[in-house]
Amino acid sequence: MIITAVILALIAAVCLAVATHLQQHAVAAQPPGRARTLTWTAGLVLMGLTTALNVAALGLGPVTIVQPIGALSLVVAAVISIRCFGLRLDRRVFTAIGLTLASIAVFVVISAAHASRIVIDDTAITALLNLLIVVSIAGASVAISRAGHLLRVAVTGIIFGAVAAAAHVLASSILTSDLPGLTLASPRWWMLAAALGLAALIGFALVQTAYASGPAETVLAGLTVIDPIVAVAIGAVLFGEYAGLSAAAGLGLSLAAAAGIAGVWMLARVHPRTLEAAASGTPDAAPAGDQPTALTPPAQPAASLHEQGTLR
């Protein structure tokens, strides 16, 4: 089951990279019109496929292994930027991507060696429900605010980390027999599913605003680095997924997480689009009223850097 989960997660990582570029390009780069709408819709469909694959993978394998695999989408995204959009990604960008991937690799290795089966009780489920509600409120607040790109990326990663943890619990209860106390016949299962759906919807709306305010690679980095760190932390604190974790292993996880977050920050600062925006004096966040939503693509996108000829 773990091998199948890894394969599904790898396919999902590729889908996520392609979907992110399609939606980011539709939100921020293409002129209004039918082609732009089709591009945005294609990205939406791929996002849905990514979610379905991730849910299946989370039902078959530990969240500590499945979620970090998504970081490979950074590599796919870099290739897409170079081959399809003509961006020149310099050594600093690849250093940031390399640091991010290496950190996630260390995180996965340590997690795989120390992760144990989750333990579900009413207290843990209640705590997860409350957490999903809190991150949903926080995400909605950031989405309608004038917050900058990095804050949008960070909050999106936190939301989807909580969503991943909840999806792991719900999918495990269906696909395996490890959680007899949580079944489709349980009202708490449906309450958790509803809270997960709300958080996912708000997270998706927020990620659209992140596409409009920064590069696709930064958004991906937040989704594939902050997301698994949060999901693993939830698994450890609420469900005992790291029972018996040694001090050395805990330190290793902490250092890997810190390095991964540093990689995201570095990537956001050295990406060509960010540097061009800084040089032109363009703010990294659009006004709250101009932010796109998850349901409809915006009608007036910002001018494309490719159209300006600055990154050719």
C-alpha positions, 0 to 999 in steps of 0.5 A: 500500500505504501508503494502505491501511495508513493506512486499516486503522490508522485503523479499528484506532484506532476499534476500540481506543478502543471495546474499551478502554472496554468492557473498562475498564467491565467490569473496573472499573464494572459489577456482576457478571452476564451483561451484564458478561461480554458487555461484557468479551467484546465488548471482547475480540473488538474487541481481536482485530480491532484486532490483526488490522488492525494486523498487516495495516497493519504488513505494508503500511506502515512502523511509523514511520507506522502505529503513531502513527496509533493515537493518534487513538483518544484522541479517540474515547475522549474522545467515548465518555467524554462521550457514553456515560459522562457524564464531564465532561472539563475543559480540562486533560484536553483540553490533555493529549490535545491535547499528546499528539496534537500530539506524535505528529503531529510524530513521524509527520511527521519519521518519514515524511520520514526512514524507510527500508526495514528491513534484516534479519540474524541478529543483529537477529532474535536481538536482537529475540527476546531483547528480546521475552523480556525485556519478557515477563518484566518485564510478568509481574512488574509484572502480579502486583505492587502497582505503580501505574497509570502503571507498568502503563501504561508497561510495557504500552506498552513490551511492545506496542511490541516486539510491533509491531516484531516484527509489522512484520517478520513481516508484511512477510516475508509480504505483501512480497518485501522480506525474502527472508532471513526466510520461513515456511520459516525456523525463526527466523520461527516462533521470532520468532512464538512470542516475539511471541505470548507477549509479546502474551499477557502484555501483554494480561493486564497491560493488564487490570490497568491498566483496573482501576487507572485511566482508560481514556484513560490506558491508551489514551495509553500504548498509542498513545504509548509503543508507537510510540516504542518500536517506532520506536526498535527499528526504528532501532536493530536494523533501520536504519529511520532510516539517515542520520537528521540531528541536527536530525531526531533532536532533533525526534523526541526532543522529540516523544517527550518531549512525548508522554510528558509528555502521558500523565503529565498525562492520568493526573494530571488525569483525573476518575477519578484526581482522585476516587480521590485525594480519597477516598484510594483507591490507584491500584493494586489488590492483586496478588491482586485483579488481573484476568487476560486470560482471565476477567473479575474477579468483584468489580469496584470500585464505579463512580464513575458509581454513586457519582454523583460524575461525573454 
